[in-house]
Amino acid sequence: MSSGLAVDYEDVFAGRPAELETRARNLQLTADAISRAAEALLDLVDGQTARSIDAVRGSAEDASAGLRRAHGRYDGTATALTTFAVELETIQAAARTAVDDADAETDRSYRLESEIGDLRNELVQAEAVGESTTALDDRMLSAADDLADAQGAVDAARRVLNDARQQIYEAADRAIGAIETAIEDGADSFGDNWDQFWSPVGDFFEMVGEWASQVLSVVVDALMEALSALVSALVVIALLLVAAVVIGLVVASFGLVGLVLLGGLLAAALLLAVVAETVGRPQQTSGGWTSGKPTDDADVDADNDLLEARDYQGIMAQLAEQDSASADGTSTEIRVVAVRNAAGEIVSWRVQLPSTQCWNPLNSDGSLNDLRADVMLSMFPGVPTQYEEAVWDAMTEAGVFESDAPIMFTGWSLGGMMAGDLATDPRVADRVDSVFAAGSAIDKHYSAMPPDVRVTQINNGIDPVHTLEFVGLELVDYVRLDNDWQTYRPLVWPIHDSTMYGAEAERYLPEPRPGDEIFFADPDEGSYEDVYSASYTRGF
C-alpha cells in the first residue's frame, strides 16, 4: 500500500532537470557564438587605417562591447541554470529513494498490524484455556517494536522529503540570484539587447515559472491545510472548555449532588434514545423513480442533464435539495442513484443521504435525520438507527442488492456520518468503492474501512461538527498512511453550509478523483442517471 508521500510532496518532483540542463546547454552555445562574433568584429577592423575605417572601428568596438555584455548575461544564466539542474536531479533522486522506502515500510506496518491482531487473538485463546502466554508475549513485544521501527522509518522518509523541499528552495534562490547578477552586471541600459536576450530563453523561463508556480501553490495550500487543522484542534479545545465551564457552574450552583443528578438525567436520556431506536421501525411514505434516459427531445434532454451530478459540487447541490425536502421536519428523503451506460446497464450506484433537519429531541413521528440520529452515530456507532434501516430499505427497493455494481455513499454533516458508517457494514464491504463526505465526523471509521475504498472528505477548519467523533475514535484513526483517504481542510465562512462545501469541493476537486468517474454520468458517452427517491418518517 502506498504511503501517500509521493502525492504530499509532488512539488519536489515537479521540476524536469534533464530538460532544464538541455536548455541551459543551448544558452551556453549561444553565449559562445556571441563571444566569437565579438572577436570577429574586432578582427575585421584591427590594423586598418583611414578616416572611414576609424568610423567603422568605433562602431565595431561599440557593437563588440554590447555583444560581450550579452555574452555575460547568456553565460551567467546558463551556468546558474546548469548548476540548478544538477542539484535538482540529485535532490530528486534522494527524494525518490525516500518515497520508495516509505512505501515499503508502510506495507511492512500493515503486515505487522495484522500480525499483532492475530497475536492478540491467540493471547485471548491461550488465557481462556489457561496456557502459558510467555512466548506469545515475547512475539507481541517484538512485533510492536518492529511496528514502531517501521513507523519511525516512514517519519524519517518524511523528514528527508521536507529537507529535499528546503534544498530545492535554496538552490532556486541561488540560481535566481546568479541570473539577476548576470543580467544586472552586463546591462548598459534598461533596453539593452532586451528582446535579443529574452526571446531565445522565453520558453525556458516559462518552464521555470510554471515549476515555481506549482511549488508556491503547493506550499500555500499546505500552510492553509495546517492552519485549518490547528483551528479545528482549537475548536475542540473550546468545546471542552465550554463543557468544563458548564460542569463547574452545575457544581457551584448545586454541588456534587447536582452534577450526579445531571449525569443521571443525561444517561437516562441516552438510554431512552437507544431503546427508541431499537424498538421502532421507519415508515416509508412515498417512493418512485425519475429517469434521465436520453429522449428525442433536445429540450428535455438538456433539462435532464442539468439535474444530474457531474462532480462533487453537483452531489452537494443534490444533497441540499434533499435537505430542503426534509426542512419541515416531517420526513426524510433518501436518494439511490443508478448510473447507467448507453446500453442501459447499471455501472454504479450512488447513495445520497441528507443532513440533520429536525432538532426536536422528542421527535417521535417526523424526520429520521434528526438530533437523535446525530447522538446515536456519535455516542453509539454500533447501534442501528431508524435512519440506517431506511437507507437499507431504499437500497433494497432500488435494486442495489440485485446488482453487483460498485457503490458510493455520499452525504454531508449527519448524512456524511451515516455514509461513513454504512461503508464499513459487512453487507456491502466488498462492493463499496468510494465515500464522499463534507463537514462530517467520520475519522472513527478509518480503521474499519475496507481496503482500497476512496474516502474524500472536506472539513472546514472552523466547523465544529466534523470534530464531534466522541465514541469510537482510536489513535490509529488519526495516523492515516494510505493515499485512498483524502481530507481537504479549507478555512472559510460560513461555518457549516452545504453551498460553501459545494464551492470548496469544486475548488479542490473540479474533476472526480481517479476511479470515481464511474459514479457520475457522462452525456458524451451516453450514460445517464436513474434516481430512486424515497421518503420516510419515524415509526414506533
N, C-alpha and C positions, 0 to 999 in steps of 0.2 A: 504494500500500500504506500502511496506517495506521502512524503512528509509535508507537502504543500509549500516548501521553502522556495521552489523554483518559481512559483506564482508570486509569493510575498516579495521576492527580490528580483522580479523580472526586469527592473530598471538596470540592474547590474549587467544583464546580458543584452541590453538594448543596443549598445554600440556595435559597429562592424569593423574591427581593427584591420582585417585583410583589405577591405575596400578603402579604408582610411589611408593605409600605407601606400596602396597603389596610386591614389590621387596625390599623395604627398610627393611621391617619386616623380609624377608628371610635373608638379610645380618645380621640383629641383631641376628637371630637364629644361624647363622654360627659363629658370634663373641662369643656367649655364649658357643657354643660347643668347640671352641678353648680354651676359658678360663678354661673349665672343663678338657680338655686334658692336659693343662699345670699343673693344680693342681694334676692330676692323675700321671703325670710323677714324680713330686716331692715326692708324697706319696709312689710311688713304691720303691724308694731307701732310703727314710727317715729312719734314725735309723740303717741302715745296716752298717757293718764294713767289713774290709778286703781290700787288695790292689785291687783286681778285682772289688769289689763293689765301691771303691773310683773312679776308672776309669769310671765305668758306671755312678756314681753320677755326675761326671764332665760333661759327655756327656748329661745326662738328664737335668742338670741345664742349659747348653747352649741351648738345644732344647726348654726347658721351656721358657727361656728368649726370644728366637725367636718367640715362639707361643704367648707370651704376647704382643710383638710388633705387630704381625699380628692382635691380638685381638684389639689393639688400632686403627689400621687402619680400620678394619671392623666396629668396634663400632662407631668410629668418623664419618665414611662415612654414616652409617645407620642413625645416629642421624641427621646429616646435611640434608640428603635427606627426612627423615620423616618430619622435620620442614618445608622444602621447599614445600612438598606435601600438608601439612595442609594450609600453607599460600596461595598456588596456588589455592586450592579449594575455599577458602574464597574470594579471588580476583575475580575468575571467576564467582562466584555466584552473586557478586555485579555487574559485567560487564553484565551478562545475564539480570539482572533486568533493567539495564540502556538501553540495546537494546530493551527490551520489551516496556519500557516507551517511547523510541524514536519512535518506530513503531506506538504506539497508538497516540502519538502527531502528527506524520506525517499524519495519517488518519484524525485526527481532523483538521489539517491545510488545507487539500484538501477540507474537508467539508465546512470549513469557507470560503475558497477562492470561492467556488461555491456559498455560501450564499451571499458573498459580490457582486459577479457578478449579482445575482438576484436582490439584493437591488439597484444596480446601474441602472438596467433596470426599476425598479419601480420608482426610483427618476426621471428618464428621462420622464416616462409616467406622473407622478404627476405634474412635472413642465410644461409639454406640455399642460395640461388641467387647469393649474392654481391652483391646490390643494396644501394644506399645506404639507410641507416636514419635519416638525419638528420631528414627530415620526420616520420617515424613517432615518433622520439624526442621531437620537439617537441610533437606531438599527445598523446603519452603524458604528458609533463610537464604540459601544460595540463589534461588530463583529471584527473590526480592532484591538481592544485591546486584544480580545481573540486570534486572529491570532498571534499577537506579543508574547503573553504568550506561545502559542504552539510552535512557532519557537524558543523562548528562552529555552523552555524545551528540545528541540532537541539539542540545543547548549550545554545545561547543561549536557545532556547524553554524548555528545562527550567529554566534559571535564572529566567526570567520567571515560570514556574509556581510555583517554590519561593518566590519573592518574593510572589506572589499569595497563597499559603497563609499566609505570615507576616503579610501585611497583614490577612487575614481574622481571624487570631487577635487581632491588636492591636485591630482595630475591634470585635470581640466583647468584648474586655476593657474597652474604653472604654464600650460600651453597658451592660455589666453593672454597671460602676462607677457610671454615671449613674443606672441604675434603683435600685441599692442606696441611693444618696444620696437619691433622691426618696422612697423608702419610709421610710427612717430619719428624714429631716428632718420628714416630715409626720405621723409616728405619735405619738399621745398616749398609747397603751398598746399592749401586745402584741396584744390582740384588737381594737383599734380598726378598725372597718369592714372587718375581715379578709375575711369572706365576700363582702361587697359589692364589695370591690376585686378579689378574685381570680376570682370567678365569671365576669364578662364577659371576662376575659383568659385564662381557663384554656386554651382551645383554642389561643390564640396561643402561650403559653409551652410548651404541649405540642409545637407545631411547632418552636420554637426548641430545646427539649430534644432532640427527635428529630435535628435537624440537628447539634447539639453531640455527640450520641452517635455519629453517623456519622463526624464529624471525628475524635473521640478514638479510635474504633475503628480507623480507617484509619491514624492516626499511630502507635498502639501496634503494629499489625500491621507497619507499615513499619519501625519500630525493631527489632522481633524478626527480620524478614527480613534487615535489615542486619547485626544481631548474628550471626545464623546464618551468613551469607555470610562474615563475618570469622572465625568459628570454623572454617569449612571451610578458609579460607586458612591458618589456624594449623595445622590438621591436616596439610595438605600440607607446610608447613614442617617440622613434627615428623617426618613420614615421610622428608623429605630429610635431616634431621639424623641420623636413625637410620641411613640408608644411608651417610652420611658417616662415622659412628662405626664401622660395620661395615668399611668400606673402610680406615679408619685402623687398626683392630685387625689386619686382614689384613696391611697394610703393616708395622705394628710387629712382628708375630709372624713373618712370612715374607719381608718385604721386597718390593720391586717384582716380583721373580720370582713370589712367591706371588700377588700381585694379578693379574699377567698370566695365571698358571695358572688362577685363579678365573674371570677373564673368559673364558678359552678354554673352560672347562667349561660356563659358562652359555651361551656361544654355541653349543657343540655340543648342549646340551640343547634350546635353542630350534630349532636346525636339525632335530634329530630329531623334535621336535613337529610342525614344518611338514611334514616328509616323511610322518610317520604320518597326518596329517590328509588329505593329498592322495592317498595311495595306498589308504586304507581307505574302505569304504562302510558306512553304517549299516544295521543289520539290523532289520526290523520283526518283533516277537514277538507282537503282538496288535493288533486294531483293530476298532471297531464303533461303532454309533450308539445314542444314547439320546434319545428324543423326549419333548418336553414338551407335545405337542399336546393341547388340551383334550379330555376324555372326558365321559361322562355320570355319572361317579363323582366326587362333590364332594370326598371324602377324597383320592382320587388326585390330582385337580387341585390341591388345597391343598398336597399334598406336593411336586408338581412346581414350583409357584410358589416354594416355599422354596428349591429348588435353583437357581433362575435368578438371575442378577445383575441388579440394578435400578440400580446406580450403581457408582462406582469402588471403594467399600469392598466391594461384592459381588464385583467382579473379584479383589480382593486375597484374599478368602476362598476363591475357587475356585483361585487360584494356590497358596495354602497347601495345599489338598487335593492338587494335583499334586505339590508338594514332598514331601508325606507318602508319596505313591505311589512316589517315587524315593528315599526316605530310606535304603533299604538299599544304594543304590549299584549295583544290578544292572540297572536300566533307567530310561528317561526317558519320562514321559507328556506327550504334546503334545495339546492340545485345539483343535479348529477348530469354532467355534460358528456355526451358520446361524440367523440371526434371521428368522423367517417372519411374514408378516402373517396376518390372519384367513382369507384365501383360500388360504393355504399357499404363497404366493410368497416366495422369498428376497429380503429387502430389504437385508441387510447380512451381512458376515462378521466374526467376532471371533476372532483367533488368540491363544491364551494359552500362554505359554512359562515353564517353571519355572526356579527359581534353581539355583545350584550345590549339588549334594548329594553329590558324590564328590570327596574331596580327595587321593586317591591319585595322585601324579604318574606312576606306572607303569601306571595303569589302561589296559587294552587290550581288555577284553570286557564292561565294565559300562556305567554310565550315560554318556550323551553330555554331560549338563550337569555337567561335571567341571572340575578345575583346569586341564586342558589347554585346554578351550574358553575359560576366562577369559583365559589367556595369549594365545591366538590373537586374540581380539577386541580385547585391549588393545594387543598388540605388532604384530600383522599383520592389521589390519582388512580388508584387501583379499583375504585368502586364504580360500577357502571351507572351512568346518569340517563335520565329520560331523553336528554338531547342526543346522547350517543346512540341509544336504541332507535331513535327516529332516523338518524343517519343510516344505520344498518338497514332499516326498513326501506328508506328511499332508494338505497343502492340495490336492494333486492328487487323492488318494484321496477327499477330502470333496467334490470337485466345484467347488472355488473357481474354477478356470480354465475351467469350463464355464458360468460366470455372469459378468455384468458388474456385479454388486452391489459397493458400496464395501467397503473392508477397513479394519479397525482392528487394529493389532498391540499386544499388551499383554504386560507381564512386569515382574518386579522383580529387582533385583540382576543376575545374569547374564542372566536372561530379558529384562529391560529393555534390556540392551546388545544382545542379539540382535534385539529388536523394532526398535530404532533402526537397526541395520544393515540389516535386511530392508526397512524402509520406504524406503530410498534405492536399492533394487535396480531397475534399468530394467524388469525383468519385470512389476513391479506399480506403477511410479511414477505411472501415470495412474489408478490405482484406489485408492490409499491416501488415506484422508481423515483418519485420526486415529492417534495413538500415545499410549499411556499407560505410564509407567514410574515406578518408585519405587526410590530408592537405587541408581541405575544411571548408569554413565559414558557418556552419550550426547551430550554437548555437541559432540563432534567431528563429529557428523553434521549440525549446523545448516546449514552452507553447502551441503551436498549434498541436504538435504531438499527434496522437490518443493514448489512454491508452494502456499500455502493449506492445507497439512496442519496440522491442530491437534495440537500436541505438548503433553502435560500431564505434567510430572514433579514428583515430590515428593522432596526431598533433605534428610535430617536433617543439621543443621549439624555434629554430632559423628560422623557416619558417614563413614569414610574411603573407602568403596567407590566412591561416585559421583565421587570425585576422581581415580580411577585411570585417567585417559584415556590416558596415555603417548603412543603414536604416533598422529598424525592430527589432533591439536588445533591449530587455527590461530587467529590473532588475531581474524579475522572471526567465529569461533565464540563469542568472548566478548562481542562487541558485537551483541546481538540487538535489532533495532529494530522488528520486526513483532510484532503482538499475538497471532499464532497460536501462538507458542511461549510457554507459561506455566510458570514454575518457582515452586514453593512451598517455602519453607525453614523448617520447624519446628526447634525446638531442644529435643528431648525424650529421654527414656530409655525403653526400651533403645536401643542404638546402631543396630542393624541387625536389624529384625524385621518379619515380614510383618503380624502383628496390629497393631503400632504404626503401620505405614504405612497400614493399612486405616483405623484410627481417625483419623489425620491427613487422609486423603482425605475422610472424612466431615465432618471439621471445616471443611476448606477448601471442599469441593465437595459439599454434601449432595445436590445435583442435578447431572446431567450438564451439561457445558458446552453452550452453544447449538451445535447441529449434531451433537453426539454422541448425542442421544436415539435416533437411528436404530439405534444399536448395542446397545440394551437393549430387551428385550421388555416390552410393556405389556399385562397381562392385561385391563385395562379396554377396550382396543381389540381384544382377541382375538389379539394377536401372541404368539409363543412361541418357545422355543429348541429346536433340534435340535443335539445335541452329538456330534461325531465325536471319539473318544478313541483314540489310537494309542500303543503303547509301542515303544521302540527301544533297541537296545544297540549298542555299538561293534563294527565289523567290521574285517577285515584287508584 
